[in-house]
Each structure stands twice: as C-alpha cells, then as structure tokens.
Amino acid sequence: RQEMVAPTSQVRAFCAVLATAVFCNSLRNGFVFDDNPACITNPAARAGDAALGIVTRDFWGNDIRREQSHKSWRPLTTLSFRLNSLLAEGPSGTTKGKVPSPWGYHFVNVALHGLGTLGVCRLASECTGGAQARGAPRRELIAGVIFAVHPVHSEAVANVVGRAELLACVLLIASFLAHARAVAAGARGAAWSVRACGDVMIGLVCFTLACLCKESALFATLTIGAHEVLVACQAARVRSRPSIPQQQQQQQ
C-alpha cells in the first residue's frame, strides 16, 4: 500500500510555512525586557555607532574588557541587529535617536524559525536513511510539524534577543548536515574525496559561526560525537553480519 504523504519538497515547504504562520503574530510585538539592552541601548547594534563595537563590546553593549561585562560575546548576532538598524534607520541611525521599528527585527526572527524548521526536516531524513529512503516524507513531516509548533520556541522567536538561539540553531543544523555527508562519504570509502573534504570544511565553518552567535553552540560537539559513535556501531553491526553465501553454507 502506498503512503499518502506528499514528496519531501512539499513536506518541507508545508512545515516552513506552518512555522512562520504560527509565530507571525509576534510581528506586532515591540521591544521588551532584554531586547532593550541588546538592540536599543547597545551602541554596537545601532547603525550610527562605530562598527568596531561589534567585536569590542559584549552582547549587552558593555566594553568586554571591563569587569562589569557579562562576557557574552556574540558578534554575529549583534551584527544582525546592526543590519536591522541600518534598514530601519539608515546609516545615520544613533542610540540617541528614536527607537527603530521593531517589525523588521521580529520578521527576521520568524524567518529564521522557518529556516530552522526546514533544517530539522532535512535532519529527520538524513539521520534515518536519506531523503530517498522509504517513509522519509512521513518522518520529515512528523519532525517538522513538532519543531514548527512546539511552544518551547516561543521565547526565542517572539523576543528579538532570542535571535542568538535562532541563528545558532540554523548554523548548527547546517554544520551537522555537512558532517553527516562527510561521514557517509567515509563509509563509502571516499573519505578523502574533494566533496567530503569540502563538507568537513563547511561543517567547521558553520560550527564556528554558530559559536559566534551564541556560546552555548559549543556543546553541539557532543551531538556530533554521538553521531560518530552511532555510525561506527552501525558499521560494526553490518560487518559482523554473515554474507548471503556464508549463510547458505551454514545452512548446508
């Protein structure tokens, strides 16, 4: 009996649209709580301040060399806030001026959640035999829908400051997918092919960028290590199975 599930491309598109639709009501939100020190009063996050502040200030706008600094250095996330300010206020935007429109900030967060949902769909099939495997669309649909609508994402998506988690999520998924492709190439005996080496480099770059969005991305090394162990165990089980000719000889 054929499964009544759409192809993977349609499943991914549906999950991405669902993810953005669920959180589109956050587009009307303003700046609240931690949004203010990270996006409004942080000079590095406003287009009118010197761009060097992106690397010399912490996520909350304090000089990272000072004792009072939180030491949470997330330059790529701050850069994304600065780009939002540039679009909303122009190159002369300043912390002394009016507060920029929050709509663009929230729009980016919602879009990143949709992109992260696409990545989760891809992960669901990549870790269970690939997109061409039997039942892949169904697995992608289940994983994508759960990730898209799960309330645990509410704070990250609805609050502008949650962009650090959203950016790190998207980049870590990209890193894991590149790593999985490289591991698969190694299993096929093509570990040192140009494509496999390229995937390794892509994975490392995405992982580094994720850490520059939020420092907790560093713990993704545990997930990648666990994946290595699972793949090694699976390969060991395959090697330990007797081949068909060996099974026939044993039966005789």
ChimeraX attribute file (.defattr): number of C-alpha atoms within 10 A of each C-alpha:
attribute: neighborCount
match mode: 1-to-1
recipient: residues
	/A:1	3
	/A:2	5
	/A:3	9
	/A:4	8
	/A:5	13
	/A:6	13
	/A:7	14
	/A:8	21
	/A:9	14
	/A:10	13
	/A:11	22
	/A:12	25
	/A:13	16
	/A:14	16
	/A:15	27
	/A:16	24
	/A:17	17
	/A:18	18
	/A:19	27
	/A:20	23
	/A:21	15
	/A:22	16
	/A:23	22
	/A:24	17
	/A:25	12
	/A:26	20
	/A:27	18
	/A:28	11
	/A:29	14
	/A:30	17
	/A:31	21
	/A:32	12
	/A:33	10
	/A:34	14
	/A:35	18
	/A:36	16
	/A:37	18
	/A:38	23
	/A:39	29
	/A:40	25
	/A:41	17
	/A:42	24
	/A:43	25
	/A:44	31
	/A:45	33
	/A:46	33
	/A:47	24
	/A:48	20
	/A:49	18
	/A:50	11
	/A:51	15
	/A:52	9
	/A:53	21
	/A:54	24
	/A:55	17
	/A:56	16
	/A:57	26
	/A:58	24
	/A:59	30
	/A:60	26
	/A:61	23
	/A:62	22
	/A:63	17
	/A:64	19
	/A:65	12
	/A:66	11
	/A:67	9
	/A:68	9
	/A:69	16
	/A:70	16
	/A:71	16
	/A:72	16
	/A:73	23
	/A:74	22
	/A:75	24
	/A:76	21
	/A:77	27
	/A:78	31
	/A:79	20
	/A:80	19
	/A:81	26
	/A:82	26
	/A:83	18
	/A:84	24
	/A:85	27
	/A:86	19
	/A:87	15
	/A:88	19
	/A:89	19
	/A:90	14
	/A:91	15
	/A:92	12
	/A:93	20
	/A:94	22
	/A:95	18
	/A:96	11
	/A:97	11
	/A:98	10
	/A:99	17
	/A:100	22
	/A:101	15
	/A:102	19
	/A:103	17
	/A:104	17
	/A:105	25
	/A:106	28
	/A:107	20
	/A:108	19
	/A:109	28
	/A:110	27
	/A:111	19
	/A:112	22
	/A:113	27
	/A:114	28
	/A:115	21
	/A:116	26
	/A:117	31
	/A:118	26
	/A:119	23
	/A:120	27
	/A:121	29
	/A:122	25
	/A:123	22
	/A:124	21
	/A:125	23
	/A:126	19
	/A:127	13
	/A:128	13
	/A:129	12
	/A:130	14
	/A:131	21
	/A:132	12
	/A:133	11
	/A:134	13
	/A:135	17
	/A:136	21
	/A:137	26
	/A:138	20
	/A:139	19
	/A:140	28
	/A:141	23
	/A:142	14
	/A:143	19
	/A:144	30
	/A:145	20
	/A:146	15
	/A:147	21
	/A:148	24
	/A:149	18
	/A:150	12
	/A:151	11
	/A:152	9
	/A:153	16
	/A:154	14
	/A:155	13
	/A:156	18
	/A:157	26
	/A:158	24
	/A:159	20
	/A:160	30
	/A:161	27
	/A:162	19
	/A:163	27
	/A:164	26
	/A:165	24
	/A:166	27
	/A:167	24
	/A:168	27
	/A:169	24
	/A:170	21
	/A:171	24
	/A:172	27
	/A:173	23
	/A:174	23
	/A:175	25
	/A:176	26
	/A:177	21
	/A:178	22
	/A:179	24
	/A:180	23
	/A:181	18
	/A:182	24
	/A:183	21
	/A:184	15
	/A:185	18
	/A:186	14
	/A:187	13
	/A:188	9
	/A:189	10
	/A:190	15
	/A:191	16
	/A:192	12
	/A:193	13
	/A:194	10
	/A:195	14
	/A:196	21
	/A:197	17
	/A:198	16
	/A:199	22
	/A:200	20
	/A:201	16
	/A:202	18
	/A:203	24
	/A:204	17
	/A:205	14
	/A:206	20
	/A:207	23
	/A:208	18
	/A:209	21
	/A:210	30
	/A:211	23
	/A:212	22
	/A:213	28
	/A:214	23
	/A:215	16
	/A:216	13
	/A:217	20
	/A:218	15
	/A:219	10
	/A:220	18
	/A:221	13
	/A:222	10
	/A:223	11
	/A:224	16
	/A:225	11
	/A:226	12
	/A:227	17
	/A:228	15
	/A:229	12
	/A:230	12
	/A:231	17
	/A:232	14
	/A:233	12
	/A:234	12
	/A:235	12
	/A:236	11
	/A:237	10
	/A:238	11
	/A:239	10
	/A:240	9
	/A:241	10
	/A:242	11
	/A:243	10
	/A:244	9
	/A:245	9
	/A:246	11
	/A:247	11
	/A:248	10
	/A:249	8
	/A:250	9
	/A:251	7
	/A:252	6
